[in-house]
Amino acid sequence: KGINSTGPTRISTAGEVDVVVFDKTGTLTETDVDILCVDTLDKRAEGFSDLDDTTRLGISTCHYVMELDNQYSGDILDMKMFMFSNSTIVNRDGRRYIVQAATDIYEPVCREEGHPEAESSCMIFKTGGSV
């Protein structure tokens, strides 16, 4: 009654639907995200330099971002967090390093996959060294 559709079969299909989600803003279909700020327990950080050392280290290193041919690859949120950190990935002599600043260099020692449903993982890094 009073339903207009370009595909008449859609009307019968609509009777089987329990939930409808309208994505007016693009938040469900948008494939690109940006990190604008980070809220910690203590304060809001608009830039990477505003973060405390522990949070900065976590954002720089806790990811599976890889660098190949000067392009980053990995989960989009991981890549955006890494790019927010202004760190770089350097590959030397078969080893991968995260360089946060000229003096802050981290080398991954261990990477453990967590339970897939929890989407967790563990990254262990050692500090120091040079690249």
MDAnalysis code that builds the backbone (N, CA, C; Angstrom):
import MDAnalysis as mda
import numpy as np

u = mda.Universe.empty(393, n_residues=131, atom_resindex=np.repeat(np.arange(131), 3), trajectory=True)
u.add_TopologyAttr("name", ["N", "CA", "C"] * 131)
u.add_TopologyAttr("resid", np.arange(1, 132))
u.add_TopologyAttr("resname", ["LYS", "GLY", "ILE", "ASN", "SER", "THR", "GLY", "PRO", "THR", "ARG", "ILE", "SER", "THR", "ALA", "GLY", "GLU", "VAL", "ASP", "VAL", "VAL", "VAL", "PHE", "ASP", "LYS", "THR", "GLY", "THR", "LEU", "THR", "GLU", "THR", "ASP", "VAL", "ASP", "ILE", "LEU", "CYS", "VAL", "ASP", "THR", "LEU", "ASP", "LYS", "ARG", "ALA", "GLU", "GLY", "PHE", "SER", "ASP", "LEU", "ASP", "ASP", "THR", "THR", "ARG", "LEU", "GLY", "ILE", "SER", "THR", "CYS", "HIS", "TYR", "VAL", "MET", "GLU", "LEU", "ASP", "ASN", "GLN", "TYR", "SER", "GLY", "ASP", "ILE", "LEU", "ASP", "MET", "LYS", "MET", "PHE", "MET", "PHE", "SER", "ASN", "SER", "THR", "ILE", "VAL", "ASN", "ARG", "ASP", "GLY", "ARG", "ARG", "TYR", "ILE", "VAL", "GLN", "ALA", "ALA", "THR", "ASP", "ILE", "TYR", "GLU", "PRO", "VAL", "CYS", "ARG", "GLU", "GLU", "GLY", "HIS", "PRO", "GLU", "ALA", "GLU", "SER", "SER", "CYS", "MET", "ILE", "PHE", "LYS", "THR", "GLY", "GLY", "SER", "VAL"])
u.atoms.positions = np.array([
    [0.832, -1.177, 0.000],
    [0.000, 0.000, 0.000],
    [0.879, 1.243, 0.000],
    [0.878, 1.951, -1.076],
    [1.632, 3.186, -1.183],
    [3.139, 2.997, -1.234],
    [3.605, 1.793, -1.600],
    [5.043, 1.538, -1.678],
    [5.469, 1.623, -3.133],
    [6.435, 2.466, -3.405],
    [6.982, 2.574, -4.753],
    [8.362, 1.930, -4.777],
    [8.634, 1.189, -5.838],
    [9.935, 0.533, -5.948],
    [10.283, 0.351, -7.410],
    [11.577, 0.437, -7.702],
    [12.016, 0.189, -9.075],
    [12.135, -1.300, -9.349],
    [12.107, -2.111, -8.314],
    [12.174, -3.565, -8.471],
    [11.079, -4.217, -7.652],
    [9.995, -4.662, -8.294],
    [8.857, -5.222, -7.553],
    [9.226, -6.388, -6.631],
    [10.265, -7.153, -6.948],
    [10.640, -8.282, -6.085],
    [11.211, -7.799, -4.751],
    [11.660, -6.566, -4.706],
    [12.221, -6.023, -3.459],
    [11.147, -5.848, -2.388],
    [9.920, -5.675, -2.797],
    [8.831, -5.489, -1.836],
    [8.643, -6.757, -1.016],
    [8.649, -7.915, -1.661],
    [8.496, -9.166, -0.909],
    [9.734, -9.448, -0.062],
    [10.905, -9.081, -0.557],
    [12.134, -9.265, 0.216],
    [12.115, -8.383, 1.463],
    [11.555, -7.193, 1.353],
    [11.501, -6.271, 2.486],
    [10.704, -6.849, 3.648],
    [9.758, -7.713, 3.360],
    [8.970, -8.338, 4.412],
    [9.778, -9.293, 5.271],
    [10.945, -9.712, 4.808],
    [11.800, -10.634, 5.558],
    [12.866, -9.913, 6.382],
    [12.961, -8.608, 6.245],
    [14.011, -7.834, 6.907],
    [13.603, -7.494, 8.335],
    [14.522, -7.710, 9.281],
    [14.279, -7.359, 10.682],
    [14.868, -5.995, 11.046],
    [16.021, -5.655, 10.452],
    [16.716, -4.417, 10.794],
    [17.180, -3.738, 9.519],
    [17.016, -2.423, 9.464],
    [17.504, -1.638, 8.337],
    [18.428, -0.559, 8.890],
    [19.606, -0.427, 8.283],
    [20.564, 0.590, 8.701],
    [20.796, 1.523, 7.529],
    [20.560, 2.803, 7.744],
    [20.804, 3.793, 6.708],
    [22.138, 4.469, 6.998],
    [22.982, 4.509, 6.006],
    [24.329, 5.052, 6.167],
    [24.406, 6.428, 5.531],
    [23.753, 7.387, 6.149],
    [23.701, 8.737, 5.596],
    [25.061, 9.421, 5.601],
    [25.864, 9.170, 6.629],
    [27.142, 9.871, 6.769],
    [28.312, 9.147, 6.123],
    [28.122, 7.900, 5.730],
    [29.221, 7.153, 5.126],
    [30.084, 6.425, 6.133],
    [29.695, 6.433, 7.414],
    [30.538, 5.802, 8.431],
    [30.625, 4.290, 8.279],
    [29.643, 3.670, 7.672],
    [29.693, 2.222, 7.488],
    [30.382, 1.826, 6.195],
    [30.295, 2.671, 5.191],
    [30.846, 2.312, 3.885],
    [32.153, 3.008, 3.569],
    [32.523, 4.001, 4.333],
    [33.766, 4.728, 4.089],
    [34.949, 3.810, 4.372],
    [35.862, 3.718, 3.426],
    [37.008, 2.824, 3.597],
    [38.232, 3.542, 4.131],
    [38.176, 4.844, 4.246],
    [39.326, 5.597, 4.719],
    [38.981, 6.254, 6.052],
    [39.895, 6.179, 6.990],
    [39.710, 6.809, 8.293],
    [40.900, 7.714, 8.567],
    [40.738, 8.621, 9.486],
    [41.826, 9.490, 9.912],
    [41.867, 9.520, 11.426],
    [43.056, 9.589, 11.976],
    [43.236, 9.772, 13.410],
    [43.404, 11.269, 13.633],
    [42.458, 11.878, 14.307],
    [42.507, 13.315, 14.545],
    [43.095, 13.653, 15.904],
    [42.856, 12.786, 16.881],
    [43.387, 13.018, 18.216],
    [43.367, 11.693, 18.969],
    [44.017, 11.678, 20.105],
    [44.041, 10.500, 20.964],
    [43.650, 10.951, 22.360],
    [42.651, 10.290, 22.931],
    [42.247, 10.590, 24.302],
    [42.864, 9.558, 25.232],
    [43.677, 10.010, 26.167],
    [44.225, 9.126, 27.191],
    [43.472, 9.396, 28.483],
    [43.805, 8.672, 29.532],
    [43.139, 8.907, 30.814],
    [43.440, 10.296, 31.353],
    [44.605, 10.829, 30.981],
    [45.026, 12.112, 31.533],
    [44.614, 13.322, 30.708],
    [44.641, 13.181, 29.384],
    [44.374, 14.357, 28.553],
    [44.062, 13.952, 27.116],
    [43.687, 14.927, 26.346],
    [43.430, 14.748, 24.917],
    [44.658, 15.245, 24.162],
    [45.134, 14.443, 23.222],
    [46.321, 14.810, 22.447],
    [45.917, 15.059, 21.007],
    [46.117, 16.268, 20.542],
    [45.799, 16.630, 19.160],
    [46.923, 16.234, 18.215],
    [48.111, 16.072, 18.749],
    [49.258, 15.689, 17.936],
    [50.094, 14.665, 18.664],
    [50.933, 13.988, 17.916],
    [51.747, 12.918, 18.475],
    [52.667, 13.424, 19.579],
    [53.196, 14.624, 19.433],
    [54.122, 15.166, 20.435],
    [53.422, 15.478, 21.756],
    [52.092, 15.560, 21.753],
    [51.338, 15.824, 22.981],
    [51.160, 14.577, 23.848],
    [51.504, 13.404, 23.316],
    [51.284, 12.147, 24.026],
    [52.411, 11.849, 25.007],
    [52.074, 11.081, 26.048],
    [53.107, 10.628, 26.969],
    [53.939, 9.538, 26.281],
    [55.112, 9.242, 26.826],
    [56.049, 8.314, 26.191],
    [55.459, 6.924, 25.960],
    [54.715, 6.399, 26.932],
    [54.158, 5.050, 26.808],
    [53.135, 4.976, 25.685],
    [52.244, 5.950, 25.615],
    [51.239, 5.968, 24.546],
    [51.905, 6.152, 23.193],
    [52.905, 7.012, 23.128],
    [53.643, 7.233, 21.882],
    [54.302, 5.941, 21.411],
    [54.906, 5.218, 22.333],
    [55.549, 3.953, 21.990],
    [54.525, 2.943, 21.483],
    [53.372, 2.864, 22.148],
    [52.331, 1.934, 21.722],
    [51.807, 2.234, 20.333],
    [51.542, 3.489, 20.050],
    [51.026, 3.868, 18.734],
    [52.070, 3.633, 17.646],
    [53.332, 3.827, 17.973],
    [54.399, 3.642, 16.982],
    [54.667, 2.179, 16.665],
    [54.501, 1.309, 17.658],
    [54.989, -0.061, 17.481],
    [53.931, -1.149, 17.470],
    [52.768, -0.937, 18.036],
    [51.773, -2.010, 18.158],
    [50.889, -2.093, 16.923],
    [51.437, -2.675, 15.885],
    [50.708, -2.788, 14.629],
    [51.386, -3.838, 13.751],
    [50.725, -4.169, 12.674],
    [51.291, -5.082, 11.681],
    [51.501, -4.359, 10.361],
    [51.886, -3.123, 10.415],
    [52.134, -2.355, 9.198],
    [53.474, -2.790, 8.621],
    [53.485, -3.008, 7.332],
    [54.710, -3.379, 6.632],
    [55.009, -2.309, 5.594],
    [56.269, -2.191, 5.244],
    [56.686, -1.238, 4.221],
    [57.282, -2.017, 3.064],
    [56.796, -1.737, 1.872],
    [57.297, -2.382, 0.668],
    [57.307, -1.347, -0.445],
    [58.460, -1.143, -1.036],
    [58.610, -0.163, -2.119],
    [58.105, 1.224, -1.716],
    [58.484, 1.644, -0.530],
    [58.130, 2.968, -0.004],
    [56.634, 3.180, 0.180],
    [55.870, 2.096, 0.312],
    [54.431, 2.184, 0.564],
    [54.105, 1.327, 1.779],
    [53.227, 1.836, 2.643],
    [52.804, 1.070, 3.807],
    [51.630, 0.183, 3.434],
    [51.591, -0.979, 4.056],
    [50.526, -1.933, 3.798],
    [50.102, -2.542, 5.125],
    [48.816, -2.807, 5.266],
    [48.300, -3.418, 6.485],
    [46.882, -2.970, 6.748],
    [46.383, -3.301, 7.921],
    [45.051, -2.891, 8.334],
    [44.964, -1.366, 8.304],
    [43.866, -0.831, 7.806],
    [43.744, 0.614, 7.613],
    [43.893, 1.381, 8.927],
    [43.296, 0.879, 10.010],
    [43.422, 1.579, 11.288],
    [44.860, 1.509, 11.799],
    [45.517, 0.347, 11.656],
    [46.928, 0.229, 12.040],
    [47.779, 1.225, 11.263],
    [47.534, 1.327, 9.961],
    [48.326, 2.250, 9.139],
    [48.096, 3.699, 9.555],
    [46.843, 4.062, 9.828],
    [46.551, 5.438, 10.219],
    [47.171, 5.772, 11.575],
    [47.138, 4.820, 12.519],
    [47.786, 5.051, 13.806],
    [49.285, 5.229, 13.612],
    [49.879, 4.373, 12.787],
    [51.316, 4.466, 12.546],
    [51.664, 5.793, 11.880],
    [50.871, 6.209, 10.909],
    [51.136, 7.475, 10.223],
    [50.945, 8.662, 11.179],
    [49.987, 8.564, 12.106],
    [49.790, 9.601, 13.120],
    [51.044, 9.750, 13.980],
    [51.776, 8.647, 14.158],
    [52.970, 8.661, 15.008],
    [54.168, 9.336, 14.346],
    [54.083, 9.602, 13.050],
    [55.202, 10.182, 12.299],
    [56.462, 9.330, 12.376],
    [56.307, 8.054, 12.665],
    [57.441, 7.138, 12.695],
    [57.693, 6.608, 11.291],
    [58.779, 5.910, 11.129],
    [59.080, 5.277, 9.849],
    [59.512, 3.842, 10.093],
    [59.371, 3.036, 9.066],
    [59.850, 1.658, 9.100],
    [61.104, 1.601, 8.254],
    [62.150, 1.040, 8.820],
    [63.412, 0.904, 8.101],
    [63.776, -0.572, 8.076],
    [64.064, -1.092, 6.896],
    [64.512, -2.472, 6.742],
    [65.997, -2.462, 6.413],
    [66.802, -3.079, 7.275],
    [68.246, -3.157, 7.070],
    [68.732, -4.561, 7.402],
    [69.508, -5.131, 6.515],
    [70.128, -6.440, 6.755],
    [69.114, -7.491, 7.198],
    [67.947, -7.494, 6.565],
    [66.923, -8.482, 6.883],
    [66.187, -8.229, 8.185],
    [66.407, -7.090, 8.792],
    [65.730, -6.741, 10.040],
    [64.841, -5.524, 9.824],
    [63.787, -5.470, 10.609],
    [62.817, -4.383, 10.506],
    [62.903, -3.531, 11.765],
    [62.979, -2.227, 11.596],
    [63.069, -1.298, 12.714],
    [61.968, -0.253, 12.606],
    [61.486, 0.182, 13.759],
    [60.574, 1.317, 13.828],
    [61.397, 2.492, 14.341],
    [61.442, 3.565, 13.575],
    [62.201, 4.743, 13.968],
    [61.205, 5.839, 14.310],
    [61.175, 6.204, 15.596],
    [60.236, 7.212, 16.079],
    [60.842, 8.601, 15.959],
    [62.089, 8.702, 16.212],
    [62.858, 9.935, 16.053],
    [64.287, 9.465, 15.784],
    [65.166, 10.359, 15.498],
    [66.535, 9.961, 15.167],
    [67.170, 9.108, 16.265],
    [66.746, 9.296, 17.503],
    [67.357, 8.558, 18.612],
    [66.481, 7.447, 19.164],
    [65.230, 7.354, 18.751],
    [64.307, 6.344, 19.270],
    [64.088, 5.259, 18.231],
    [64.819, 4.149, 18.379],
    [64.781, 3.067, 17.402],
    [64.346, 1.791, 18.113],
    [63.371, 1.091, 17.528],
    [62.817, -0.116, 18.131],
    [62.858, -1.255, 17.124],
    [63.295, -2.424, 17.598],
    [63.344, -3.603, 16.735],
    [62.390, -4.657, 17.287],
    [61.478, -5.171, 16.450],
    [60.567, -6.218, 16.920],
    [61.344, -7.479, 17.288],
    [61.023, -8.048, 18.436],
    [61.657, -9.278, 18.882],
    [60.678, -10.432, 18.769],
    [59.410, -10.174, 19.083],
    [58.410, -11.239, 19.109],
    [57.053, -10.664, 18.727],
    [56.330, -11.439, 17.945],
    [54.965, -11.055, 17.588],
    [54.088, -12.276, 17.796],
    [53.121, -12.174, 18.679],
    [52.215, -13.276, 18.988],
    [50.802, -12.907, 18.577],
    [50.179, -13.784, 17.827],
    [48.778, -13.575, 17.470],
    [47.921, -13.966, 18.662],
    [46.966, -13.144, 18.990],
    [46.037, -13.454, 20.066],
    [44.850, -14.236, 19.534],
    [43.830, -14.343, 20.330],
    [42.613, -15.028, 19.927],
    [41.914, -14.179, 18.879],
    [41.551, -14.768, 17.714],
    [40.960, -13.974, 16.626],
    [39.701, -13.211, 17.025],
    [38.865, -13.792, 17.883],
    [37.635, -13.109, 18.270],
    [37.917, -11.882, 19.129],
    [39.008, -11.903, 19.866],
    [39.362, -10.760, 20.708],
    [40.153, -9.724, 19.928],
    [40.577, -10.081, 18.718],
    [41.387, -9.201, 17.880],
    [42.548, -8.617, 18.677],
    [43.254, -9.491, 19.378],
    [44.375, -9.030, 20.190],
    [45.667, -9.653, 19.689],
    [46.748, -9.021, 20.018],
    [48.058, -9.537, 19.660],
    [49.071, -8.961, 20.629],
    [50.273, -9.464, 20.562],
    [51.334, -9.008, 21.448],
    [52.563, -8.692, 20.612],
    [53.135, -7.534, 20.832],
    [54.367, -7.142, 20.154],
    [55.407, -6.851, 21.222],
    [56.589, -7.418, 21.072],
    [57.688, -7.150, 21.994],
    [58.825, -6.532, 21.197],
    [59.339, -5.415, 21.682],
    [60.394, -4.680, 20.997],
    [61.578, -4.494, 21.918],
    [62.760, -4.411, 21.322],
    [63.917, -3.978, 22.100],
    [64.301, -2.591, 21.611],
    [64.823, -1.802, 22.523],
    [65.169, -0.424, 22.193],
    [66.654, -0.303, 21.904],
    [66.997, 0.820, 21.326],
    [68.400, 1.096, 21.048],
    [68.800, 0.623, 19.675],
    [70.071, 0.653, 19.419],
    [70.569, 0.237, 18.125],
    [70.600, 1.397, 17.164],
    [71.048, 1.102, 15.981],
    [71.109, 2.140, 14.954],
    [70.751, 1.527, 13.621],
    [70.256, 2.346, 12.741],
    [69.901, 1.886, 11.392],
    [70.563, 2.755, 10.361],
])
